[in-house]
Each structure stands twice: as C-alpha cells, then as structure tokens.
Amino acid sequence: MTQLTVLKWLGTSLVLSGILLTNLNIYPLNIIIHGSGSLLWTWAGFLSKDRALMTNFGLQLPLFATGLARVMGWI
C-alpha cells in the first residue's frame, strides 16, 4: 500500500469517526478527530496535486480550529 493510500484510508476513518462523535454529542473530541482526518485529506490532496481535495478539506481546518477554540473557551 502506498503512503497516499494509507493517508486516504486513515483520513476517511477519522472523518467518519468524527461524524459519529458529533452525532453522539461528544465534544470537543469530535472536532479533534474530524479535524485530524481533514488534515490528512489535505495532505493527500497536496501529495496528489489535487486542488479540489486541498480546497475542500483545507478550508475545513480553520472551521474546526474556530470550533475547538470556542468550545475550549479561548474565544
């Protein structure tokens, strides 16, 4: 298995786990897990030069950072 394939499957697992945690109202772990998956997918997009992946998941990162900061009381 290539590094890119591993990144995609691990990222997918984390994103889906984050969605499950959101549905179970487990905060802020859901943001951390889903955000980690988005980070891996952004990296996979960078490695494969796929701008659509980088745009989709890269723009999720500041949203998760803002949500985490808000839940933690930093903003």
VMD Tcl script that builds the backbone (N, CA, C; Angstrom):
set m [mol new atoms 225]
animate dup $m
set s [atomselect $m all]
$s set {name element resname resid chain x y z} {
  {N N MET 1 A 0.847 -1.180 0.000}
  {CA C MET 1 A 0.000 0.000 0.000}
  {C C MET 1 A 0.894 1.246 0.000}
  {N N THR 2 A 0.540 2.207 -0.824}
  {CA C THR 2 A 1.335 3.427 -0.910}
  {C C THR 2 A 1.013 4.363 0.255}
  {N N GLN 3 A 1.892 5.324 0.471}
  {CA C GLN 3 A 1.675 6.316 1.521}
  {C C GLN 3 A 0.380 7.081 1.275}
  {N N LEU 4 A 0.109 7.398 0.032}
  {CA C LEU 4 A -1.101 8.133 -0.306}
  {C C LEU 4 A -2.357 7.336 0.026}
  {N N THR 5 A -2.344 6.054 -0.266}
  {CA C THR 5 A -3.487 5.195 0.047}
  {C C THR 5 A -3.713 5.116 1.547}
  {N N VAL 6 A -2.641 4.986 2.303}
  {CA C VAL 6 A -2.743 4.938 3.769}
  {C C VAL 6 A -3.311 6.253 4.296}
  {N N LEU 7 A -2.822 7.388 3.776}
  {CA C LEU 7 A -3.340 8.694 4.207}
  {C C LEU 7 A -4.835 8.811 3.944}
  {N N LYS 8 A -5.262 8.373 2.768}
  {CA C LYS 8 A -6.680 8.482 2.419}
  {C C LYS 8 A -7.554 7.611 3.315}
  {N N TRP 9 A -7.150 6.364 3.546}
  {CA C TRP 9 A -7.971 5.478 4.376}
  {C C TRP 9 A -7.970 5.909 5.836}
  {N N LEU 10 A -6.824 6.337 6.339}
  {CA C LEU 10 A -6.778 6.819 7.718}
  {C C LEU 10 A -7.596 8.104 7.854}
  {N N GLY 11 A -7.456 9.002 6.879}
  {CA C GLY 11 A -8.243 10.233 6.886}
  {C C GLY 11 A -9.730 9.957 6.826}
  {N N THR 12 A -10.119 9.001 5.985}
  {CA C THR 12 A -11.531 8.625 5.880}
  {C C THR 12 A -12.050 8.081 7.205}
  {N N SER 13 A -11.266 7.219 7.830}
  {CA C SER 13 A -11.660 6.644 9.130}
  {C C SER 13 A -11.842 7.729 10.183}
  {N N LEU 14 A -10.930 8.685 10.189}
  {CA C LEU 14 A -11.023 9.766 11.180}
  {C C LEU 14 A -12.209 10.685 10.904}
  {N N VAL 15 A -12.445 11.015 9.645}
  {CA C VAL 15 A -13.587 11.881 9.308}
  {C C VAL 15 A -14.900 11.206 9.700}
  {N N LEU 16 A -15.038 9.930 9.351}
  {CA C LEU 16 A -16.279 9.222 9.694}
  {C C LEU 16 A -16.422 9.063 11.208}
  {N N SER 17 A -15.323 8.827 11.902}
  {CA C SER 17 A -15.375 8.734 13.369}
  {C C SER 17 A -15.781 10.076 13.970}
  {N N GLY 18 A -15.264 11.158 13.402}
  {CA C GLY 18 A -15.638 12.493 13.871}
  {C C GLY 18 A -17.116 12.779 13.669}
  {N N ILE 19 A -17.652 12.323 12.546}
  {CA C ILE 19 A -19.087 12.495 12.297}
  {C C ILE 19 A -19.896 11.705 13.314}
  {N N LEU 20 A -19.474 10.475 13.597}
  {CA C LEU 20 A -20.156 9.663 14.604}
  {C C LEU 20 A -20.111 10.349 15.969}
  {N N LEU 21 A -18.947 10.860 16.351}
  {CA C LEU 21 A -18.821 11.542 17.644}
  {C C LEU 21 A -19.712 12.784 17.704}
  {N N THR 22 A -19.858 13.476 16.580}
  {CA C THR 22 A -20.758 14.632 16.535}
  {C C THR 22 A -22.194 14.180 16.782}
  {N N ASN 23 A -22.593 13.092 16.134}
  {CA C ASN 23 A -23.952 12.584 16.316}
  {C C ASN 23 A -24.201 12.102 17.738}
  {N N LEU 24 A -23.142 11.702 18.427}
  {CA C LEU 24 A -23.259 11.264 19.824}
  {C C LEU 24 A -23.033 12.408 20.818}
  {N N ASN 25 A -22.853 13.634 20.295}
  {CA C ASN 25 A -22.623 14.835 21.128}
  {C C ASN 25 A -21.405 14.701 22.030}
  {N N ILE 26 A -20.328 14.179 21.485}
  {CA C ILE 26 A -19.090 14.038 22.250}
  {C C ILE 26 A -18.133 15.137 21.781}
  {N N TYR 27 A -18.132 16.223 22.555}
  {CA C TYR 27 A -17.340 17.406 22.240}
  {C C TYR 27 A -16.226 17.553 23.261}
  {N N PRO 28 A -15.075 18.082 22.970}
  {CA C PRO 28 A -14.562 18.519 21.672}
  {C C PRO 28 A -13.830 17.404 20.916}
  {N N LEU 29 A -13.922 16.173 21.403}
  {CA C LEU 29 A -13.215 15.077 20.735}
  {C C LEU 29 A -13.637 14.951 19.274}
  {N N ASN 30 A -14.912 15.204 18.975}
  {CA C ASN 30 A -15.374 15.113 17.591}
  {C C ASN 30 A -14.631 16.092 16.688}
  {N N ILE 31 A -14.384 17.284 17.188}
  {CA C ILE 31 A -13.683 18.304 16.397}
  {C C ILE 31 A -12.235 17.884 16.162}
  {N N ILE 32 A -11.607 17.347 17.190}
  {CA C ILE 32 A -10.205 16.928 17.081}
  {C C ILE 32 A -10.061 15.771 16.099}
  {N N ILE 33 A -10.926 14.765 16.214}
  {CA C ILE 33 A -10.844 13.591 15.350}
  {C C ILE 33 A -11.177 13.959 13.903}
  {N N HIS 34 A -12.278 14.657 13.694}
  {CA C HIS 34 A -12.674 15.042 12.333}
  {C C HIS 34 A -11.631 15.982 11.727}
  {N N GLY 35 A -11.144 16.903 12.521}
  {CA C GLY 35 A -10.111 17.827 12.040}
  {C C GLY 35 A -8.824 17.109 11.645}
  {N N SER 36 A -8.468 16.073 12.394}
  {CA C SER 36 A -7.282 15.279 12.050}
  {C C SER 36 A -7.479 14.573 10.708}
  {N N GLY 37 A -8.675 14.052 10.485}
  {CA C GLY 37 A -8.972 13.426 9.201}
  {C C GLY 37 A -8.912 14.425 8.061}
  {N N SER 38 A -9.412 15.620 8.302}
  {CA C SER 38 A -9.355 16.667 7.279}
  {C C SER 38 A -7.915 17.063 6.983}
  {N N LEU 39 A -7.098 17.100 8.012}
  {CA C LEU 39 A -5.678 17.402 7.819}
  {C C LEU 39 A -5.012 16.342 6.947}
  {N N LEU 40 A -5.309 15.072 7.209}
  {CA C LEU 40 A -4.734 14.005 6.396}
  {C C LEU 40 A -5.221 14.075 4.955}
  {N N TRP 41 A -6.500 14.382 4.754}
  {CA C TRP 41 A -7.018 14.504 3.399}
  {C C TRP 41 A -6.420 15.710 2.682}
  {N N THR 42 A -6.164 16.786 3.409}
  {CA C THR 42 A -5.499 17.944 2.812}
  {C C THR 42 A -4.098 17.560 2.360}
  {N N TRP 43 A -3.398 16.822 3.199}
  {CA C TRP 43 A -2.052 16.364 2.862}
  {C C TRP 43 A -2.093 15.423 1.649}
  {N N ALA 44 A -3.072 14.534 1.605}
  {CA C ALA 44 A -3.227 13.629 0.465}
  {C C ALA 44 A -3.484 14.432 -0.812}
  {N N GLY 45 A -4.282 15.468 -0.713}
  {CA C GLY 45 A -4.526 16.336 -1.862}
  {C C GLY 45 A -3.273 17.046 -2.318}
  {N N PHE 46 A -2.455 17.466 -1.365}
  {CA C PHE 46 A -1.184 18.119 -1.692}
  {C C PHE 46 A -0.253 17.148 -2.413}
  {N N LEU 47 A -0.135 15.936 -1.875}
  {CA C LEU 47 A 0.757 14.942 -2.474}
  {C C LEU 47 A 0.312 14.548 -3.880}
  {N N SER 48 A -0.998 14.480 -4.093}
  {CA C SER 48 A -1.510 14.081 -5.401}
  {C C SER 48 A -1.792 15.276 -6.313}
  {N N LYS 49 A -1.472 16.479 -5.817}
  {CA C LYS 49 A -1.705 17.719 -6.570}
  {C C LYS 49 A -3.169 17.861 -6.990}
  {N N ASP 50 A -4.055 17.478 -6.084}
  {CA C ASP 50 A -5.496 17.549 -6.324}
  {C C ASP 50 A -6.036 18.785 -5.606}
  {N N ARG 51 A -6.241 19.830 -6.356}
  {CA C ARG 51 A -6.665 21.104 -5.753}
  {C C ARG 51 A -8.063 21.047 -5.161}
  {N N ALA 52 A -8.922 20.214 -5.720}
  {CA C ALA 52 A -10.276 20.090 -5.172}
  {C C ALA 52 A -10.216 19.511 -3.755}
  {N N LEU 53 A -9.389 18.495 -3.545}
  {CA C LEU 53 A -9.243 17.934 -2.198}
  {C C LEU 53 A -8.659 18.958 -1.245}
  {N N MET 54 A -7.617 19.652 -1.693}
  {CA C MET 54 A -6.995 20.655 -0.827}
  {C C MET 54 A -7.967 21.773 -0.481}
  {N N THR 55 A -8.794 22.166 -1.426}
  {CA C THR 55 A -9.774 23.220 -1.168}
  {C C THR 55 A -10.834 22.749 -0.186}
  {N N ASN 56 A -11.414 21.586 -0.460}
  {CA C ASN 56 A -12.478 21.064 0.390}
  {C C ASN 56 A -12.002 20.868 1.824}
  {N N PHE 57 A -10.967 20.075 1.989}
  {CA C PHE 57 A -10.541 19.739 3.341}
  {C C PHE 57 A -9.675 20.826 3.968}
  {N N GLY 58 A -8.910 21.552 3.153}
  {CA C GLY 58 A -8.090 22.635 3.692}
  {C C GLY 58 A -8.931 23.748 4.290}
  {N N LEU 59 A -10.068 24.035 3.666}
  {CA C LEU 59 A -10.936 25.078 4.210}
  {C C LEU 59 A -11.704 24.621 5.448}
  {N N GLN 60 A -11.766 23.327 5.677}
  {CA C GLN 60 A -12.394 22.822 6.895}
  {C C GLN 60 A -11.509 23.066 8.116}
  {N N LEU 61 A -10.195 23.092 7.909}
  {CA C LEU 61 A -9.273 23.209 9.041}
  {C C LEU 61 A -9.485 24.468 9.881}
  {N N PRO 62 A -9.597 25.668 9.275}
  {CA C PRO 62 A -9.854 26.835 10.122}
  {C C PRO 62 A -11.233 26.790 10.788}
  {N N LEU 63 A -12.193 26.132 10.138}
  {CA C LEU 63 A -13.511 25.998 10.762}
  {C C LEU 63 A -13.424 25.123 12.016}
  {N N PHE 64 A -12.695 24.030 11.924}
  {CA C PHE 64 A -12.516 23.171 13.092}
  {C C PHE 64 A -11.707 23.886 14.170}
  {N N ALA 65 A -10.692 24.636 13.765}
  {CA C ALA 65 A -9.880 25.376 14.740}
  {C C ALA 65 A -10.740 26.402 15.482}
  {N N THR 66 A -11.620 27.081 14.745}
  {CA C THR 66 A -12.521 28.054 15.375}
  {C C THR 66 A -13.491 27.360 16.327}
  {N N GLY 67 A -14.054 26.239 15.900}
  {CA C GLY 67 A -14.972 25.478 16.763}
  {C C GLY 67 A -14.288 24.979 18.019}
  {N N LEU 68 A -13.065 24.482 17.864}
  {CA C LEU 68 A -12.322 23.996 19.029}
  {C C LEU 68 A -11.991 25.126 19.982}
  {N N ALA 69 A -11.557 26.253 19.435}
  {CA C ALA 69 A -11.244 27.409 20.276}
  {C C ALA 69 A -12.484 27.883 21.035}
  {N N ARG 70 A -13.621 27.833 20.379}
  {CA C ARG 70 A -14.861 28.271 21.026}
  {C C ARG 70 A -15.289 27.303 22.134}
  {N N VAL 71 A -15.216 26.016 21.858}
  {CA C VAL 71 A -15.592 25.013 22.863}
  {C C VAL 71 A -14.648 25.079 24.069}
  {N N MET 72 A -13.379 25.344 23.819}
  {CA C MET 72 A -12.399 25.391 24.901}
  {C C MET 72 A -12.438 26.729 25.654}
  {N N GLY 73 A -13.236 27.694 25.151}
  {CA C GLY 73 A -13.363 28.975 25.830}
  {C C GLY 73 A -12.239 29.939 25.502}
  {N N TRP 74 A -11.505 29.693 24.434}
  {CA C TRP 74 A -10.412 30.567 24.061}
  {C C TRP 74 A -10.905 31.783 23.307}
  {N N ILE 75 A -12.126 31.704 22.732}
  {CA C ILE 75 A -12.690 32.886 22.053}
  {C C ILE 75 A -14.154 33.013 22.453}
}
mol reanalyze $m
mol bondsrecalc $m
mol representation Tube
mol addrep $m
